Amino acid sequence: MTITDADRETFQTTVEEFRPQITEDMCLPTALKNVLDEFAGRHGSDGPLSLSDLNDICDYRAGSASSAQGVPAKLDPEIEEYGIETRISIGTSFEDLQAIIDDDDRSLPIVELDSAYFDSVDGYDPRGGIDGYQWDHVVIPFTVNDETVLFYDPFEEIFQRSTRIDSPPTERSKTQFYEWWTAASSRWTMWLQRRDQQVLTSPRFKDNE
C-alpha cells in the first residue's frame, strides 16, 4: 500500500477544518477536539464539546501540559448521550493503527511521540524556553504505508511562528515514527468509537481493553 494523491487530497481537505494548538503544551486537548469534531461531522452532527471543556477533561494547566491517563473516565460521561466512547490501547502496532483509521465507526487515532520528534523539524529548537524542557507530543495519524506515516501535527502554527518553513511536517518514515512512538511513555493510542462497536481482532487490543 502506498500513500496516494487521493490520500493527500483527503488529508488536506480534512485538516483545513482542524484547529492548531495555541500554546506549546496544549496538544492533547486540541487533538481530541479535532478528532471528536471530525468524527461527529462524519456522522452528521456537530462536535459536542468545546476546547475549554476538553481542557478541563484533560486536566490541562498552562505550563504543565496534560495526561491521557484519566481522560476516558472524564470524557465518556460527557459523550455517552451521543453513543460514543473513548478507547486507549497500549502497544498498538501499525496494522492496528491503520485498522482504526479505516473504520468509519471509529475516529482518527491520537498517538504520543517522544519529544525527540521536534529535533527532526529544521529550524525549530526544541530546547527553547527558560528551563529548556520540551514535553512529549501528540499527533493524529491519517495513513500508514509500507515506509511512511501521514499525520496532522497540531503544533503547525507554532512551527510557522518559530521557524522559516512554510509548512509543518506531515510525513515521516515509519522507522523514525516508531522510534518516537516507542520512546514516549507507553506507546499508547487513543480513539473514539460507537459504543456498540466490537474491539479490534488484534491480540494487543484484546489484551488491553
C-alpha positions as CSV (number, residue, x, y, z in Angstrom):
1,M,0.0,0.0,0.0
2,T,1.2,3.5,-0.8
3,I,0.1,6.9,0.2
4,T,-1.7,8.2,-2.9
5,D,-2.6,11.6,-4.2
6,A,-6.1,10.9,-3.2
7,D,-5.0,10.2,0.4
8,R,-3.2,13.5,0.4
9,E,-6.2,15.3,-1.0
10,T,-8.4,13.8,1.6
11,F,-5.9,14.7,4.3
12,Q,-5.7,18.4,3.1
13,T,-9.5,18.7,3.0
14,T,-9.9,17.3,6.5
15,V,-7.1,19.3,8.2
16,E,-8.4,22.5,6.7
17,E,-11.1,22.2,9.4
18,F,-8.7,21.4,12.2
19,R,-7.6,23.9,14.7
20,P,-4.0,24.2,15.8
21,Q,-2.9,24.3,19.4
22,I,-2.5,27.8,20.8
23,T,0.2,27.1,23.4
24,E,3.2,24.7,23.3
25,D,1.7,22.3,25.8
26,M,-2.0,22.1,24.7
27,C,-1.6,19.4,22.1
28,L,-3.7,16.7,23.7
29,P,-6.9,18.7,24.3
30,T,-6.5,20.2,20.8
31,A,-6.0,16.8,19.2
32,L,-9.1,15.5,21.0
33,K,-11.2,18.5,19.8
34,N,-10.1,17.8,16.2
35,V,-10.8,14.1,16.2
36,L,-14.1,14.5,18.1
37,D,-15.3,17.2,15.7
38,E,-14.2,15.2,12.6
39,F,-15.9,12.0,13.9
40,A,-19.1,13.9,14.7
41,G,-19.1,15.7,11.4
42,R,-18.6,12.4,9.5
43,H,-21.8,11.2,11.1
44,G,-23.8,14.3,10.5
45,S,-23.6,16.2,13.8
46,D,-21.7,19.0,15.4
47,G,-18.8,18.4,17.8
48,P,-20.4,18.1,21.3
49,L,-17.6,19.7,23.4
50,S,-15.7,22.9,23.3
51,L,-11.9,23.2,23.6
52,S,-12.4,24.7,27.1
53,D,-14.5,21.5,28.1
54,L,-11.7,19.3,26.8
55,N,-9.0,21.3,28.6
56,D,-10.9,20.6,31.8
57,I,-11.3,16.9,31.0
58,C,-7.6,16.6,30.3
59,D,-6.7,18.5,33.5
60,Y,-4.8,20.9,31.3
61,R,-2.9,23.7,33.1
62,A,-0.9,26.2,31.2
63,G,2.7,25.4,31.5
64,S,2.1,21.9,32.9
65,A,0.6,20.1,29.8
66,S,-1.8,17.2,30.5
67,S,-2.0,13.5,30.5
68,A,-4.2,11.0,28.6
69,Q,-4.4,8.6,31.6
70,G,-7.6,9.9,33.2
71,V,-9.3,11.1,30.0
72,P,-11.7,8.1,29.3
73,A,-13.2,8.3,32.8
74,K,-13.9,12.0,32.5
75,L,-14.7,12.2,28.8
76,D,-17.1,9.2,28.5
77,P,-19.9,10.6,30.7
78,E,-19.8,13.8,28.5
79,I,-20.2,11.9,25.2
80,E,-22.3,8.9,26.3
81,E,-25.5,10.5,25.1
82,Y,-24.0,10.7,21.6
83,G,-23.5,6.9,21.6
84,I,-19.7,7.1,21.6
85,E,-16.9,6.2,24.0
86,T,-13.2,6.6,24.4
87,R,-10.6,3.8,23.9
88,I,-6.9,3.6,24.8
89,S,-4.7,0.7,23.7
90,I,-1.1,0.1,24.8
91,G,1.5,-1.3,22.5
92,T,-0.5,-0.7,19.3
93,S,1.0,-1.9,16.0
94,F,1.0,0.0,12.7
95,E,-1.5,-2.6,11.5
96,D,-3.8,-1.8,14.4
97,L,-3.4,1.9,13.7
98,Q,-4.4,1.6,10.1
99,A,-7.4,-0.6,11.1
100,I,-8.7,2.3,13.3
101,I,-8.1,4.8,10.6
102,D,-10.0,2.6,8.0
103,D,-13.1,2.0,10.3
104,D,-15.9,4.5,9.8
105,D,-17.2,3.7,13.2
106,R,-14.0,4.9,14.8
107,S,-12.4,8.4,15.0
108,L,-9.0,9.1,13.7
109,P,-6.4,8.0,16.3
110,I,-4.2,10.1,18.5
111,V,-0.7,8.9,19.4
112,E,2.1,10.3,21.6
113,L,5.6,10.8,20.3
114,D,8.8,11.4,22.3
115,S,10.0,15.0,22.3
116,A,12.9,13.9,20.1
117,Y,10.4,14.3,17.3
118,F,11.0,18.1,17.4
119,D,14.7,17.6,16.6
120,S,13.5,16.5,13.1
121,V,12.0,19.8,12.2
122,D,14.5,22.1,10.6
123,G,14.7,25.5,12.1
124,Y,12.9,24.6,15.3
125,D,14.8,24.5,18.6
126,P,13.1,22.0,21.0
127,R,15.3,23.3,23.8
128,G,13.8,26.8,23.7
129,G,12.3,28.3,26.8
130,I,13.6,29.2,30.3
131,D,14.3,25.6,31.5
132,G,15.0,24.0,28.1
133,Y,12.2,21.5,28.7
134,Q,10.1,20.0,25.9
135,W,7.0,17.9,26.6
136,D,6.2,14.7,24.7
137,H,3.8,15.5,21.9
138,V,0.6,14.0,20.3
139,V,-0.2,13.9,16.6
140,I,-3.1,12.5,14.6
141,P,-2.1,9.7,12.0
142,F,-4.1,9.6,8.8
143,T,-2.5,6.9,6.7
144,V,0.3,4.3,7.2
145,N,2.0,2.7,4.2
146,D,5.0,0.4,3.8
147,E,7.5,3.2,4.5
148,T,5.7,6.4,5.6
149,V,3.2,7.7,8.1
150,L,1.0,10.7,7.0
151,F,-0.2,12.7,10.1
152,Y,-1.5,16.0,11.3
153,D,0.5,17.9,13.9
154,P,-1.5,20.5,15.9
155,F,1.8,22.3,16.6
156,E,1.6,23.7,13.0
157,E,1.1,27.4,13.8
158,I,3.8,27.4,16.5
159,F,6.2,25.8,14.0
160,Q,5.4,28.5,11.5
161,R,5.9,31.2,14.1
162,S,9.2,29.7,15.3
163,T,10.8,28.7,12.0
164,R,11.1,29.9,8.4
165,I,9.4,26.8,7.0
166,D,6.2,27.3,5.0
167,S,4.5,24.1,6.1
168,P,4.7,21.9,9.2
169,P,5.7,18.3,9.0
170,T,3.0,15.9,7.7
171,E,5.1,12.8,6.8
172,R,7.9,10.8,8.5
173,S,9.3,7.4,7.8
174,K,7.8,4.5,9.7
175,T,11.2,3.8,11.3
176,Q,11.5,7.4,12.7
177,F,7.9,7.5,13.8
178,Y,8.1,4.1,15.5
179,E,11.2,5.2,17.4
180,W,9.5,8.3,18.7
181,W,6.3,6.4,19.4
182,T,8.1,3.7,21.4
183,A,10.3,6.2,23.3
184,A,7.2,8.0,24.6
185,S,5.6,6.9,27.9
186,S,3.9,3.7,26.8
187,R,3.2,3.7,23.0
188,W,-0.5,4.4,23.6
189,T,-3.1,5.1,21.1
190,M,-6.4,6.8,21.8
191,W,-9.6,7.0,19.7
192,L,-13.3,7.4,19.9
193,Q,-15.8,4.8,18.7
194,R,-19.5,3.9,18.6
195,R,-20.5,2.3,21.9
196,D,-21.7,-0.9,20.2
197,Q,-18.6,-1.3,18.2
198,Q,-16.7,-4.5,18.8
199,V,-13.0,-4.4,19.7
200,L,-10.4,-5.0,17.0
201,T,-9.3,-8.5,16.4
202,S,-5.6,-7.9,17.2
203,P,-4.5,-9.7,20.3
204,R,-2.9,-6.5,21.5
205,F,-6.3,-4.8,21.5
206,K,-7.9,-7.7,23.3
207,D,-5.3,-7.7,25.9
208,N,-5.5,-4.0,26.7
209,E,-9.3,-3.4,26.6
